[in-house]
């Protein structure tokens, strides 16, 4: 089993900035402001940060740029860029570095002005000789391909996919920070503009600005900085491919492997998790990850979601902030999922708060179902 310092590190600050629209701010501005807010929560000075974990939307070397912007000289900087899954890996690496004494205060930040800055995500990927000639609308078409295969193999329907979007909107309506609010029905999703069959625009994530940050310290000093520290119980990542054309099975993702390892580290299983935050860039993601992470059997994600299981009042609260479909999606959503998990475990989620939540799973996805990373967090009672 993977060796991991269960509970040795804790999140003592978590914040967002500019979720939705933040006109006039650069990604570095936004990442810095979220970071400063998280540090202020923990009563930790910026000059104490000696571990910086960062990925911004516009800079492939953002570890350098953000350090300079903040005016700090970190002993360790991690600029891992696996897409939206990167931030779960950042938290895992921060926990390992803290436990080893390699740093004392770890700051994880992300910022993107993708909406108001009219900027795209920086890309280091080369064109695929197997996909590019067919001019797919990637990443959308790759996820549409996975959705089509899931429908073919398991009988999943467009109504099942639509139920994911409707559940996310129901949660967003309880979250004043959510960008998309108001009524949304199954019929609304089905009638929306088709973008890449079988996915309509309502099956696709938002395009927003947004920044987020978390601050971690070793567990022995966590209570000095937070009334309710959130402990890192386990985390794992796994990459199986880059292009969707190299995915062996379009209905099975590396979440099955990252989840299995993360559960083992945490000493928990799916039935022990109180609240779940999944990277829902597209509605098919939620079905695939619910299955691969063990919350329902393979092929049963559609009926599971359609039953109301993940919506407010259901037995498995999923994407309680509204997710990438209705809360925000600033190019890479992973850190926002972590922040929501922390807020739930600290009892700070307002009308959407899950009573007595003590364990949370936050799962990130990068590329075209390429990189998967699972993080398991818990309150003091979960240690």
FENGI-V362595 format. One line per field, one symbol per residue. ss: DSSP state (~ for helix, > for strand, _ for the rest). psi: psi as a letter, one per 40 degrees, with the letter a starting at -180 (. if undefined). burial: + if it has 24 or more other C-alpha atoms within 12 Angstrom, else -. Layout:
ss=???
psi=???
burial=???
This chain:
ss=________>>>>>>>>>>>>______~~~~~~~~~~~~~~~~___~~~__>>>>_______~~~~~~~~~_____>>>____~~~~~~~~~~~~~~~~~~_____>>>>>>>___________________~~~_____~~~~~~~~~~~~~~~___~~~~~~~~~~~~~~~_____________~~~~~~__>>>__>>~~~>____>>>>>>>>>>~~~~~~_____>>>>>>>>>>____~~~________~~~~~~~~~~~~___~~~__>>>>___>~~~~~~~~~~________~~~~~~__________>>____~~~~~______~~~~~~~~~~~~____~~~______>>>>>>>>____>>>>>>>>_~~~_
psi=ihhhgheeiihehhiihfhchgheiidddddddddddddddefhideehehhhihidehefedddddddefigidhhhfhgeaeeddddddddddddddeedidhhhhiiihfdddefiihhhehiiheedddefigieddddddddddddddeeiidddddddddddddddeeheehdhiiihidddddeihhdhhfhideeiiihiiiiiiihiiideedeeehdgihihdiiiiiheicideehdheehiedddddddddddefiideehdihhigfdiddddddddddeeeiiheeddddddeedeiheieghhgeeeaedecigfdheddddddddddddefeebeehhhfheiihhhihiagfdhhhhhhiiadee.
burial=---+++++++++++++++++++--+++++++++++++++-++++-+-++++++++++++-+++++++--+-+-++++++++++++++++++++++++++---+++++++++++++-+---+-----------------+++++++++++++----++++++++++++++++++++-+++++--+-+--++----+++++++++++++++++++++++++--++-++-+++++++++++++-++++-+--+++++++++++++++++++-+--++++++++++++++++++++++++-+++++++++-+++++---++++++++++++++++++++++++++++++++++--+++--++++++++++++++++++++++++-++
